[in-house]
Amino acid sequence: RSLNGTERSDSLVPLTADGACDGPEKKAVAVVTGPGPGYQERETWTRQMDFMMSCVGFAVGLGNVWRFPYLCYKNGGGVFLIPYLLIVVVGGIPIFFLEIALGQFMKAGSINVWNIAPLFKGLGYASMVIVFFCNTYYIMVLAWGFYYLIKSFNSPLPWSTCDNEWNTLNCIEIFRHQDCNGSLPNTTMSNNMTCAEMANVLNISSGLDETGEFNWELTLCLMAVWVMVYFCVWKGVKSTGKIVYFTATFPYVVLIILLVRGVTLPGAYDGIMFYIKPDWSKLEEVWIDAGTQIFFSYAIGLGALTALGSYNRFNNDCYKDAFVLAMINSGTSFFAGFVVFSILGFMAAEQGVDISQVAESGPGLAFIAYPKAVSLMPVAPLWAALFFFMLLLLGLDSQFVGVEGFVTGILDVFPGKQNFRYRREISVAICCLLCFIIDLSMVTQGGMYVFQLFDYYSASGMTLLWQAFWECIVVAWVYGADRFMDDVARMIGYRPFPWMKWCWSFITPCVCMGIFLFHLVNYKPLTYNNVYVYPWWGEVIGWCLALSSMLCIPVTLLYKLFRAKGTFKEVSSRSLTQKQNQTFEKLFTWLVNEKFLND
């Protein structure tokens, strides 16, 4: 059923034979009870706090704990915050807000939201490819964390002694870096690794071409984590919104406990000062790392934020939400640095070395440096269990929200009838099973090489920057920045500050493309531990992973142009205006009615 009112040609809200919406002041409207006959009405969050917690759980993940602190110390401590906060304002928040607002306005997942510009629907397919790859390899970190959590209930901790069957003759229990560098001539160690090898977990082969045997303990841990993810997602946002209250908040409790314990240890002050002390000489060098970290930690370009926003009420104030969530995300990163470096300062003091020799980034921090530091503390199993439980929760909510975003996109493309009762449950099960099968390649002795291949290429900085660039271009220049600002005003009741429009139109695309080109020009072949160089065919596989998402945008554009009839100008005009109105007539009429009735 349609609305009565005067005609507006600049709104995405479609026109009908009876007229169109003239803005939020119109109250006499007909009631539309759903998106269409025979289809289920879209779910919404039970409470708005469910949405906030889900976004916090998804965006605040392992990178906030193990990547930001390392980048901060490496790039001049407090100096790093200057470019970081600047890029938050010109890049992070504008795209974060754009993705949430787009999902909320369109009431659709990452694919169907781009019906605002059907020629560029490849953006949706690209985000689905990226989030699928991310879901596939990211869960391996959770499997490792779950394995370490189980081992943390042993006393003494397995990695603190040389009595294990997996230790080599080079293992020493009183660990000092000078021992590794001088008294062990037959070992090859980097200064940021412990001599207590964790070969039982990784048991790494000699290269990518040597698959080796399955690690069955790690396979069982992987299976257990996937089962947890499935039961977090299978019933939709009604259940997910409840679970994230625990998975998103409890890590903060653990971080506070670890910080209180960390600052009481000898050497903690030196570690914290090492983390925040400004080194102004590095100010010119830190911009690329700051920009890349923003796009990683804000989970931009994955489509999951769009899916989460699609379950909001139409008149939810997503503009305010974007700023609150950005503050929580960046604040968590900065706070986690105090936790990490207070413990690393203690570890450096115990070993009598400089903190730079024990500071590490990524999995090396979580599974080598930090566990060794914890093993030097009194009641080590307790602190180890708390740390790995925190890692598990940090990664778990990021993982199941990512799966939710992927499944939402799939279900929107293939909307099922109401009589298909278990449509969601079956879709989630297929997604989890498919990812698990691919993950089996990462629980072998050569699995670490496969994992790093996915991590370096499939959801890398280049793919996310490419995605973010085109999102801004399509919204600002194809659909229209002013037009989208009007749509946002219809939702939240006021027009956002013009800064958002300027960022979408000019500043953010330039920032994204600048960092993208820098990565491309300074590309270096992938290596493992700075020693093993991947073979040429391994790099080919990696670039195929990256291009599988990046090419979705131009390929879909060309496909739609060649399939359409008429001149290029006629095809473009139809695709960008008439088709979107015909496709979303019922949906947008329902959305506008919903807003008016809520008013």
Backbone torsions as a table, in degrees:
resi	resn	phi	psi	omega
1	ARG	NA	146.6	-172.3
2	SER	-106.6	169.0	-179.9
3	LEU	-94.4	159.9	172.9
4	ASN	-107.9	141.1	-179.2
5	GLY	162.1	-169.5	-179.2
6	THR	-93.5	162.3	-172.7
7	GLU	-83.0	137.7	171.7
8	ARG	-127.1	129.6	-177.4
9	SER	-97.6	-7.9	-174.0
10	ASP	-99.4	1.9	-177.9
11	SER	-103.3	148.6	175.6
12	LEU	-72.8	-17.2	177.2
13	VAL	-60.8	120.6	-168.2
14	PRO	-71.6	153.5	177.6
15	LEU	-89.9	147.1	177.2
16	THR	-125.7	177.7	-178.3
17	ALA	-63.5	-27.8	-177.3
18	ASP	-88.1	-7.7	-178.6
19	GLY	127.1	-161.7	-177.7
20	ALA	-150.0	171.3	179.9
21	CYS	-68.8	142.5	178.8
22	ASP	-113.0	14.1	177.7
23	GLY	120.3	172.5	-172.9
24	PRO	-67.9	-9.9	-180.0
25	GLU	-76.2	-15.2	-180.0
26	LYS	-77.5	125.5	-177.4
27	LYS	-112.9	-27.1	-177.0
28	ALA	-82.4	93.4	-175.6
29	VAL	-130.7	158.0	174.6
30	ALA	-82.8	156.9	-175.4
31	VAL	-97.7	127.9	173.5
32	VAL	-111.5	123.6	-170.9
33	THR	-91.3	-7.4	-179.5
34	GLY	-175.8	176.4	-174.8
35	PRO	-76.3	-11.5	179.3
36	GLY	162.7	155.7	-178.4
37	PRO	-67.2	134.6	175.6
38	GLY	88.0	-6.5	-178.5
39	TYR	-112.2	147.3	-179.1
40	GLN	-70.9	141.8	175.3
41	GLU	-70.6	142.5	-175.4
42	ARG	-67.6	138.7	177.5
43	GLU	-66.6	157.0	170.5
44	THR	-132.1	160.4	177.9
45	TRP	-63.4	141.8	177.2
46	THR	-62.5	-43.2	175.2
47	ARG	-131.6	154.4	178.9
48	GLN	-66.7	-26.4	177.3
49	MET	-65.2	-25.5	175.5
50	ASP	-59.5	-42.5	178.6
51	PHE	-64.5	-44.8	-179.1
52	MET	-61.6	-45.4	-179.6
53	MET	-65.0	-37.8	179.1
54	SER	-65.4	-41.4	177.7
55	CYS	-66.0	-40.7	176.8
56	VAL	-62.5	-45.5	-179.6
57	GLY	-62.1	-37.7	-177.7
58	PHE	-77.0	-48.8	-173.7
59	ALA	-76.8	-35.8	178.4
60	VAL	-87.0	104.5	-175.9
61	GLY	-134.1	-154.5	-174.9
62	LEU	-65.7	-31.3	-179.9
63	GLY	-62.1	-29.9	177.8
64	ASN	-66.4	-28.4	-176.5
65	VAL	-92.4	-40.1	-171.6
66	TRP	-110.0	-9.5	-178.7
67	ARG	-107.8	-48.1	-177.5
68	PHE	-60.9	-49.5	-178.9
69	PRO	-57.6	-39.6	-179.9
70	TYR	-66.1	-44.8	178.7
71	LEU	-62.8	-37.5	-178.9
72	CYS	-64.0	-46.7	-179.3
73	TYR	-69.7	-38.1	-176.7
74	LYS	-67.8	-29.8	-174.0
75	ASN	-106.5	33.3	170.6
76	GLY	95.5	21.7	175.6
77	GLY	61.3	-122.8	-176.8
78	GLY	-61.5	-22.3	178.0
79	VAL	-62.7	-33.2	-178.5
80	PHE	-61.1	-27.8	-177.6
81	LEU	-68.0	-24.3	-179.0
82	ILE	-65.5	-57.7	177.4
83	PRO	-67.9	-31.5	-179.9
84	TYR	-60.6	-51.4	-178.1
85	LEU	-67.7	-34.2	178.7
86	LEU	-64.7	-42.9	-179.3
87	ILE	-74.0	-26.4	171.7
88	VAL	-58.2	-43.5	-176.1
89	VAL	-72.7	-41.3	-174.4
90	VAL	-93.3	-13.3	-177.5
91	GLY	-130.6	-51.9	-173.7
92	GLY	-64.6	-58.3	-176.0
93	ILE	-65.1	-44.5	179.3
94	PRO	-58.0	-43.3	-179.5
95	ILE	-75.3	-37.0	176.2
96	PHE	-57.4	-47.1	178.6
97	PHE	-66.2	-40.7	-179.4
98	LEU	-59.4	-45.9	-176.7
99	GLU	-67.3	-42.3	179.5
100	ILE	-66.5	-45.5	-178.2
101	ALA	-64.8	-37.2	-180.0
102	LEU	-65.2	-43.5	177.3
103	GLY	-64.9	-41.1	-179.5
104	GLN	-66.2	-39.7	-178.4
105	PHE	-72.2	-41.1	-176.0
106	MET	-85.9	-16.3	-176.7
107	LYS	52.3	47.6	-177.4
108	ALA	-149.0	163.2	178.8
109	GLY	-79.7	-166.1	-168.4
110	SER	-69.1	-17.6	178.8
111	ILE	-90.7	-53.3	-173.1
112	ASN	-71.0	-18.2	177.4
113	VAL	-63.1	-25.8	-177.2
114	TRP	-84.2	12.2	167.4
115	ASN	-68.4	-8.2	171.9
116	ILE	-65.1	-22.9	176.2
117	ALA	-147.6	82.3	-170.8
118	PRO	-56.8	-27.0	177.4
119	LEU	-62.0	-25.2	-176.5
120	PHE	-109.8	29.8	177.8
121	LYS	-67.0	-14.0	175.1
122	GLY	-59.8	-22.3	174.2
123	LEU	-58.7	-40.2	178.6
124	GLY	-67.2	-43.4	178.1
125	TYR	-64.1	-38.2	179.8
126	ALA	-63.0	-45.0	179.8
127	SER	-64.8	-33.4	178.0
128	MET	-67.0	-40.3	178.5
129	VAL	-64.5	-44.0	-178.6
130	ILE	-63.4	-47.7	-176.3
131	VAL	-68.9	-29.9	176.0
132	PHE	-65.5	-47.2	177.5
133	PHE	-62.0	-40.9	-179.9
134	CYS	-63.1	-43.9	177.0
135	ASN	-61.0	-33.6	-175.4
136	THR	-70.2	-47.8	-173.3
137	TYR	-94.7	-27.0	-176.5
138	TYR	-61.4	-33.5	-175.8
139	ILE	-69.0	-16.7	177.2
140	MET	-63.8	-34.2	176.9
141	VAL	-63.2	-37.8	177.7
142	LEU	-66.6	-37.8	177.9
143	ALA	-63.6	-43.1	176.1
144	TRP	-62.6	-44.7	179.6
145	GLY	-61.7	-40.7	178.5
146	PHE	-64.7	-39.2	177.9
147	TYR	-63.7	-46.9	178.7
148	TYR	-64.2	-35.7	178.2
149	LEU	-61.4	-42.8	177.7
150	ILE	-63.2	-44.3	-179.5
151	LYS	-68.6	-19.5	-178.8
152	SER	-69.7	-14.8	179.8
153	PHE	-85.6	7.2	174.9
154	ASN	-96.2	145.3	176.2
155	SER	-131.4	121.3	0.2
156	PRO	-73.6	166.6	179.1
157	LEU	-63.0	137.8	-174.7
158	PRO	-57.6	-35.1	-175.8
159	TRP	-83.8	3.0	-179.6
160	SER	-99.9	-1.1	-179.1
161	THR	-129.5	169.9	177.4
162	CYS	-110.5	21.7	-175.9
163	ASP	-94.6	6.9	-176.5
164	ASN	-88.2	154.9	-177.6
165	GLU	-67.5	-18.8	-178.1
166	TRP	-93.7	-2.8	177.2
167	ASN	-73.0	150.7	176.0
168	THR	-100.4	175.8	179.5
169	LEU	-66.5	-17.5	-177.3
170	ASN	-86.1	-2.3	-177.3
171	CYS	-70.6	135.6	173.9
172	ILE	-130.0	143.7	-175.7
173	GLU	-87.8	-36.9	177.4
174	ILE	-87.7	93.4	-168.7
175	PHE	-87.2	124.6	169.5
176	ARG	-138.5	140.6	-175.3
177	HIS	-62.7	-31.5	179.7
178	GLN	-67.1	-25.9	175.1
179	ASP	-66.9	-41.3	179.2
180	CYS	-64.8	-38.0	-172.9
181	ASN	-83.6	-21.1	-173.9
182	GLY	-122.4	-47.8	-169.9
183	SER	-89.1	-0.5	179.9
184	LEU	-120.6	78.7	-172.8
185	PRO	-66.5	-23.0	-175.6
186	ASN	-91.4	3.1	-178.7
187	THR	-105.0	149.8	174.3
188	THR	-114.8	103.5	-175.4
189	MET	-127.9	144.0	169.9
190	SER	-93.8	158.1	-173.1
191	ASN	-67.5	-10.3	-179.3
192	ASN	-109.1	22.8	175.9
193	MET	-120.5	150.5	177.4
194	THR	-87.6	159.3	177.3
195	CYS	-78.8	-19.3	176.3
196	ALA	-78.9	93.7	-172.5
197	GLU	-69.8	144.6	174.6
198	MET	-104.1	46.8	-176.0
199	ALA	-65.3	-21.7	180.0
200	ASN	-64.8	-28.6	-179.9
201	VAL	-84.6	-50.5	-174.0
202	LEU	-95.0	-42.9	178.1
203	ASN	44.7	57.8	-167.5
204	ILE	-73.2	139.0	177.2
205	SER	-81.8	-174.4	-175.1
206	SER	-80.4	-15.9	-179.2
207	GLY	-177.5	177.9	-178.2
208	LEU	-63.9	-30.6	-177.5
209	ASP	-79.8	-7.3	178.8
210	GLU	-109.9	98.2	-175.5
211	THR	-68.1	-46.3	-179.6
212	GLY	77.6	-163.7	-176.0
213	GLU	-93.6	161.0	174.0
214	PHE	-75.2	142.6	170.0
215	ASN	-94.7	103.3	-170.7
216	TRP	-71.3	-31.9	176.3
217	GLU	-63.6	-44.0	179.2
218	LEU	-68.5	-34.2	176.9
219	THR	-63.0	-41.7	177.9
220	LEU	-65.6	-38.8	176.4
221	CYS	-63.4	-41.3	177.7
222	LEU	-61.4	-44.1	179.5
223	MET	-62.8	-41.6	-179.8
224	ALA	-63.4	-40.5	-179.7
225	VAL	-67.5	-40.1	178.0
226	TRP	-64.5	-35.9	176.6
227	VAL	-63.6	-41.9	177.2
228	MET	-61.3	-43.9	179.7
229	VAL	-61.8	-43.1	-178.4
230	TYR	-59.0	-47.9	-176.0
231	PHE	-76.1	-10.8	171.9
232	CYS	-81.3	-24.0	-170.5
233	VAL	-110.9	-24.6	-163.2
234	TRP	-61.5	-26.4	-178.6
235	LYS	-98.0	3.3	176.0
236	GLY	90.5	-166.3	-171.8
237	VAL	-68.1	-20.6	179.0
238	LYS	-63.3	-39.4	178.6
239	SER	-87.0	-39.0	179.6
240	THR	-59.3	-40.8	-179.7
241	GLY	-62.4	-23.9	177.4
242	LYS	-82.4	-41.9	-174.5
243	ILE	-65.8	-37.5	-175.3
244	VAL	-67.0	-17.7	176.3
245	TYR	-60.3	-33.5	177.9
246	PHE	-88.0	-49.1	-174.4
247	THR	-67.8	-25.2	-178.8
248	ALA	-91.0	-23.9	-175.7
249	THR	-100.9	-34.5	-175.9
250	PHE	-62.8	-35.6	175.6
251	PRO	-56.2	-30.5	177.8
252	TYR	-68.8	-36.0	176.3
253	VAL	-62.4	-44.8	180.0
254	VAL	-66.0	-41.0	178.3
255	LEU	-60.0	-41.0	179.0
256	ILE	-65.2	-43.1	178.9
257	ILE	-61.9	-45.4	-179.5
258	LEU	-66.1	-34.1	178.1
259	LEU	-67.4	-44.3	178.6
260	VAL	-59.6	-42.4	178.7
261	ARG	-69.3	-40.6	-176.0
262	GLY	-64.5	-42.9	-176.0
263	VAL	-71.0	-14.5	178.1
264	THR	-88.0	-4.0	-177.8
265	LEU	-88.1	149.4	176.0
266	PRO	-64.9	137.2	-179.4
267	GLY	91.1	-6.7	-177.1
268	ALA	-64.0	-40.5	-178.5
269	TYR	-61.1	-43.1	179.0
270	ASP	-62.6	-39.3	179.2
271	GLY	-64.2	-43.9	-179.5
272	ILE	-66.2	-41.5	178.7
273	MET	-65.9	-35.2	176.1
274	PHE	-62.4	-31.6	-178.6
275	TYR	-74.8	-41.3	-170.4
276	ILE	-108.5	-11.2	-176.3
277	LYS	-64.6	124.2	-176.5
278	PRO	-69.9	138.4	171.3
279	ASP	-121.9	93.1	-170.8
280	TRP	-66.2	-17.3	-179.5
281	SER	-68.2	-16.9	-177.5
282	LYS	-98.3	6.3	-175.3
283	LEU	-60.5	-33.3	-178.1
284	GLU	-79.2	-11.4	-171.8
285	GLU	-102.8	-7.6	-163.9
286	VAL	-98.7	-3.1	-169.1
287	TRP	-67.3	-39.4	-177.8
288	ILE	-67.9	-44.5	177.4
289	ASP	-61.8	-38.6	179.4
290	ALA	-64.7	-45.0	-179.7
291	GLY	-65.1	-43.0	179.5
292	THR	-63.2	-41.5	180.0
293	GLN	-61.9	-37.6	179.2
294	ILE	-60.1	-47.6	-176.8
295	PHE	-69.8	-29.6	174.8
296	PHE	-69.6	-54.6	-170.0
297	SER	-73.3	-26.1	179.7
298	TYR	-85.9	0.2	176.9
299	ALA	55.3	42.0	-177.7
300	ILE	-84.6	141.9	174.8
301	GLY	88.6	-1.4	-178.3
302	LEU	-89.7	-15.1	-179.9
303	GLY	85.0	-11.9	-178.2
304	ALA	-70.6	-36.5	177.7
305	LEU	-63.5	-37.2	176.8
306	THR	-63.2	-43.2	179.3
307	ALA	-64.1	-42.3	178.9
308	LEU	-63.7	-42.9	179.2
309	GLY	-64.5	-27.2	-177.7
310	SER	-68.4	-17.2	178.8
311	TYR	-93.3	2.6	176.4
312	ASN	-73.6	158.9	166.7
313	ARG	-64.7	150.4	-174.6
314	PHE	-61.7	-33.5	-176.9
315	ASN	-100.6	22.2	175.2
316	ASN	-67.8	141.5	-178.9
317	ASP	-81.5	78.7	-178.2
318	CYS	-71.2	-19.6	177.6
319	TYR	-64.8	-47.6	177.6
320	LYS	-66.5	-40.6	-179.7
321	ASP	-58.2	-40.1	-177.1
322	ALA	-61.7	-41.3	-179.9
323	PHE	-69.5	-41.2	179.5
324	VAL	-63.1	-45.4	-178.6
325	LEU	-66.7	-36.2	177.5
326	ALA	-64.6	-41.2	178.6
327	MET	-64.3	-40.9	179.1
328	ILE	-64.4	-43.7	-177.7
329	ASN	-62.7	-54.4	-178.0
330	SER	-67.2	-36.9	177.7
331	GLY	-62.9	-39.1	177.8
332	THR	-63.6	-42.1	179.3
333	SER	-59.1	-47.0	-177.8
334	PHE	-66.5	-41.6	-179.8
335	PHE	-64.7	-40.8	-178.8
336	ALA	-62.0	-28.6	178.7
337	GLY	-61.7	-36.9	177.7
338	PHE	-65.4	-38.7	178.8
339	VAL	-64.1	-49.3	-175.2
340	VAL	-65.5	-47.5	-172.8
341	PHE	-80.3	-19.0	171.6
342	SER	-67.0	-38.4	178.1
343	ILE	-73.6	-42.1	179.3
344	LEU	-66.0	-33.2	174.8
345	GLY	-62.0	-41.2	175.9
346	PHE	-62.5	-43.5	-179.2
347	MET	-63.4	-41.8	179.1
348	ALA	-65.1	-38.8	179.0
349	ALA	-66.1	-38.6	179.9
350	GLU	-66.1	-35.3	-176.5
351	GLN	-91.1	-12.0	179.9
352	GLY	71.3	34.9	-179.4
353	VAL	-126.6	170.7	175.9
354	ASP	-74.1	149.4	-176.5
355	ILE	-62.4	-29.6	-179.8
356	SER	-61.5	-21.3	-179.0
357	GLN	-82.4	-17.1	179.7
358	VAL	-111.1	-13.0	179.0
359	ALA	-70.5	137.1	-175.0
360	GLU	-146.9	158.7	179.9
361	SER	-119.4	154.4	173.9
362	GLY	70.1	-149.9	-178.5
363	PRO	-58.0	-27.9	178.3
364	GLY	-61.5	-34.6	176.6
365	LEU	-71.1	-45.9	-173.3
366	ALA	-74.0	-33.1	-171.1
367	PHE	-116.5	0.9	176.7
368	ILE	-129.0	-63.8	-173.5
369	ALA	-67.0	-52.1	-175.8
370	TYR	-66.5	-44.6	176.7
371	PRO	-58.2	-37.8	179.1
372	LYS	-67.6	-38.8	178.0
373	ALA	-63.8	-41.1	-179.9
374	VAL	-64.5	-35.7	-178.2
375	SER	-65.6	-18.6	178.6
376	LEU	-85.4	-7.4	-176.7
377	MET	-90.8	153.9	172.3
378	PRO	-63.9	148.5	-177.7
379	VAL	52.9	50.1	-174.3
380	ALA	-57.9	-41.8	-178.9
381	PRO	-58.2	-34.8	180.0
382	LEU	-64.0	-47.9	-177.7
383	TRP	-70.5	-33.6	176.3
384	ALA	-65.7	-44.5	179.9
385	ALA	-63.1	-41.5	178.7
386	LEU	-62.8	-43.6	-177.3
387	PHE	-64.1	-47.7	-177.1
388	PHE	-74.0	-27.5	172.8
389	PHE	-66.7	-38.6	176.2
390	MET	-63.8	-44.8	177.9
391	LEU	-60.1	-41.2	-179.6
392	LEU	-62.0	-44.2	-179.5
393	LEU	-69.5	-40.2	178.2
394	LEU	-59.1	-41.9	-179.9
395	GLY	-79.8	-30.2	-174.7
396	LEU	-64.9	-47.0	-178.5
397	ASP	-70.7	-33.2	173.3
398	SER	-62.2	-38.3	-178.3
399	GLN	-69.4	-49.9	-174.6
400	PHE	-75.4	-24.5	172.7
401	VAL	-71.6	-35.0	174.2
402	GLY	-62.8	-41.8	176.2
403	VAL	-64.2	-40.6	177.3
404	GLU	-59.4	-42.8	178.4
405	GLY	-62.9	-40.4	179.3
406	PHE	-67.2	-47.1	-178.2
407	VAL	-65.4	-39.1	177.7
408	THR	-58.1	-44.2	178.5
409	GLY	-62.0	-41.6	179.5
410	ILE	-65.3	-46.6	-177.4
411	LEU	-66.6	-30.7	177.2
412	ASP	-69.5	-33.6	178.9
413	VAL	-72.4	-34.4	179.0
414	PHE	-119.7	74.2	-177.9
415	PRO	-66.2	124.0	-177.5
416	GLY	-90.0	155.4	175.9
417	LYS	-74.1	165.0	-176.8
418	GLN	-66.5	-25.6	-177.2
419	ASN	-78.8	-5.1	173.9
420	PHE	-88.4	87.6	-165.5
421	ARG	-68.7	-41.7	-173.2
422	TYR	-106.9	34.9	-178.0
423	ARG	-59.3	-49.0	-177.9
424	ARG	-66.2	-46.8	-177.4
425	GLU	-59.0	-41.6	-179.7
426	ILE	-69.4	-40.2	179.9
427	SER	-62.8	-44.3	179.0
428	VAL	-63.8	-40.8	-179.6
429	ALA	-63.4	-42.7	179.3
430	ILE	-63.8	-43.6	179.0
431	CYS	-60.1	-48.6	-178.5
432	CYS	-64.3	-41.0	-178.8
433	LEU	-65.7	-43.0	-179.8
434	LEU	-63.0	-44.3	178.1
435	CYS	-63.9	-39.8	179.8
436	PHE	-61.9	-40.7	179.3
437	ILE	-62.2	-42.9	177.5
438	ILE	-65.5	-36.7	-178.4
439	ASP	-65.0	-21.4	-179.5
440	LEU	-60.9	-24.9	176.7
441	SER	-71.0	-13.3	-177.0
442	MET	-102.8	-0.5	177.3
443	VAL	-107.2	15.4	173.0
444	THR	-93.8	178.9	178.3
445	GLN	-65.7	-26.9	175.6
446	GLY	-95.2	11.5	-175.0
447	GLY	-65.3	-31.9	-179.7
448	MET	-62.8	-35.1	178.9
449	TYR	-68.0	-38.3	177.2
450	VAL	-67.1	-43.3	179.1
451	PHE	-58.6	-46.8	-177.7
452	GLN	-67.6	-30.1	176.6
453	LEU	-62.7	-45.3	177.0
454	PHE	-64.2	-44.2	-175.3
455	ASP	-66.3	-37.4	-174.0
456	TYR	-78.7	-30.6	-172.6
457	TYR	-114.6	-47.1	-166.3
458	SER	-70.0	-40.6	178.9
459	ALA	-125.9	45.6	-174.1
460	SER	-83.4	178.7	178.5
461	GLY	-61.2	-36.0	-178.0
462	MET	-65.8	-43.5	-179.0
463	THR	-66.8	-39.7	-180.0
464	LEU	-69.5	-39.4	178.8
465	LEU	-66.5	-40.9	176.4
466	TRP	-60.2	-44.6	-179.8
467	GLN	-64.6	-46.2	-178.8
468	ALA	-64.1	-38.5	178.5
469	PHE	-58.6	-48.8	-177.0
470	TRP	-72.1	-29.8	175.2
471	GLU	-60.3	-45.9	179.4
472	CYS	-64.9	-44.0	-178.4
473	ILE	-61.2	-45.6	-176.4
474	VAL	-67.2	-45.3	-178.7
475	VAL	-68.1	-42.9	-173.3
476	ALA	-80.2	-38.0	-170.8
477	TRP	-111.4	-23.7	178.8
478	VAL	-94.4	-56.3	176.6
479	TYR	-75.9	-40.6	178.5
480	GLY	114.1	119.7	-178.3
481	ALA	-63.1	-44.5	178.9
482	ASP	-63.3	-39.2	179.5
483	ARG	-62.9	-43.3	179.6
484	PHE	-69.9	-35.1	175.2
485	MET	-62.1	-37.6	175.0
486	ASP	-63.4	-41.4	179.1
487	ASP	-63.9	-40.5	177.2
488	VAL	-63.8	-40.3	179.0
489	ALA	-62.1	-35.3	177.3
490	ARG	-65.7	-29.8	-179.8
491	MET	-79.3	-52.3	-169.3
492	ILE	-96.6	-8.9	175.1
493	GLY	92.3	-3.1	176.5
494	TYR	-152.7	161.6	-176.9
495	ARG	-90.6	127.6	179.3
496	PRO	-60.4	162.2	179.6
497	PHE	-59.3	137.6	-177.2
498	PRO	-55.4	-17.3	178.4
499	TRP	-53.9	-37.7	179.8
500	MET	-60.6	-46.0	-179.7
501	LYS	-63.2	-41.0	179.0
502	TRP	-64.7	-39.4	178.7
503	CYS	-65.1	-49.2	179.8
504	TRP	-59.4	-36.5	-173.3
505	SER	-82.4	-38.2	-170.7
506	PHE	-129.3	-59.1	-166.2
507	ILE	-68.0	-53.6	-175.4
508	THR	-62.8	-44.6	176.5
509	PRO	-58.7	-37.7	178.4
510	CYS	-66.3	-41.9	177.9
511	VAL	-62.2	-47.2	-178.8
512	CYS	-61.7	-48.4	-177.7
513	MET	-68.5	-35.0	178.0
514	GLY	-62.5	-46.9	179.4
515	ILE	-68.1	-37.4	178.6
516	PHE	-60.1	-47.5	-179.6
517	LEU	-65.8	-35.6	177.4
518	PHE	-62.0	-45.1	178.2
519	HIS	-61.6	-40.0	-177.3
520	LEU	-67.6	-44.8	-178.6
521	VAL	-67.0	-37.2	-176.9
522	ASN	-99.1	24.8	-179.7
523	TYR	-62.0	135.4	176.4
524	LYS	-125.4	140.7	178.6
525	PRO	-57.6	148.4	-177.2
526	LEU	-70.8	135.9	174.1
527	THR	-130.3	160.4	174.1
528	TYR	-112.5	122.0	177.3
529	ASN	59.4	26.8	179.0
530	ASN	61.1	15.6	-178.5
531	VAL	-121.7	-56.5	-177.4
532	TYR	-82.0	125.7	177.7
533	VAL	-100.5	127.6	-178.5
534	TYR	-65.9	142.3	177.3
535	PRO	-66.9	165.1	-176.2
536	TRP	-59.8	-38.7	-178.5
537	TRP	-71.2	-24.1	173.9
538	GLY	-68.3	-40.8	176.7
539	GLU	-65.9	-35.8	177.6
540	VAL	-62.0	-43.4	177.2
541	ILE	-61.3	-42.1	179.9
542	GLY	-61.8	-45.5	179.3
543	TRP	-66.9	-31.0	174.2
544	CYS	-64.0	-39.2	176.8
545	LEU	-62.7	-43.5	-178.7
546	ALA	-68.6	-46.5	-176.4
547	LEU	-71.6	-21.5	179.1
548	SER	-61.0	-28.6	175.0
549	SER	-94.7	-41.9	-175.1
550	MET	-64.9	-34.5	-178.1
551	LEU	-79.6	-11.6	179.1
552	CYS	-58.0	-35.4	-175.5
553	ILE	-69.7	-57.1	-179.9
554	PRO	-68.0	-36.0	-179.0
555	VAL	-64.5	-45.1	178.1
556	THR	-63.5	-39.9	178.3
557	LEU	-60.4	-49.2	-179.5
558	LEU	-66.2	-38.6	179.6
559	TYR	-61.3	-45.7	-179.6
560	LYS	-66.8	-35.7	179.3
561	LEU	-68.3	-43.7	-177.7
562	PHE	-72.5	-28.8	-179.8
563	ARG	-78.9	-23.4	-175.6
564	ALA	-80.1	159.2	179.3
565	LYS	-102.1	146.2	178.8
566	GLY	108.1	-179.9	177.9
567	THR	-73.4	168.0	179.9
568	PHE	-59.8	-41.3	-179.2
569	LYS	-64.6	-41.8	179.8
570	GLU	-66.8	-42.1	-179.8
571	VAL	-63.7	-46.3	-179.3
572	SER	-61.2	-43.7	-178.7
573	SER	-63.0	-44.7	-179.9
574	ARG	-65.5	-44.3	-174.6
575	SER	-65.5	-35.1	-172.5
576	LEU	-91.9	-9.7	-177.3
577	THR	-129.0	-70.9	-170.5
578	GLN	-63.8	-43.1	-174.7
579	LYS	-63.5	-40.0	-178.6
580	GLN	-66.0	-36.2	179.1
581	ASN	-68.8	-40.4	179.2
582	GLN	-65.6	-38.5	-176.0
583	THR	-69.0	-37.7	-170.7
584	PHE	-112.1	23.9	-177.2
585	GLU	-59.6	-52.6	-177.7
586	LYS	-67.1	-41.7	-174.9
587	LEU	-64.4	-46.9	-175.9
588	PHE	-74.2	-30.8	173.5
589	THR	-62.0	-41.4	177.7
590	TRP	-63.8	-42.4	-177.9
591	LEU	-64.1	-45.0	-178.9
592	VAL	-65.5	-40.9	176.5
593	ASN	-60.3	-40.8	-179.7
594	GLU	-60.4	-42.9	179.9
595	LYS	-63.8	-45.6	-177.6
596	PHE	-63.3	-41.5	-178.5
597	LEU	-67.1	-36.0	177.5
598	ASN	-66.4	-32.4	177.1
599	ASP	-66.4	NA	NA
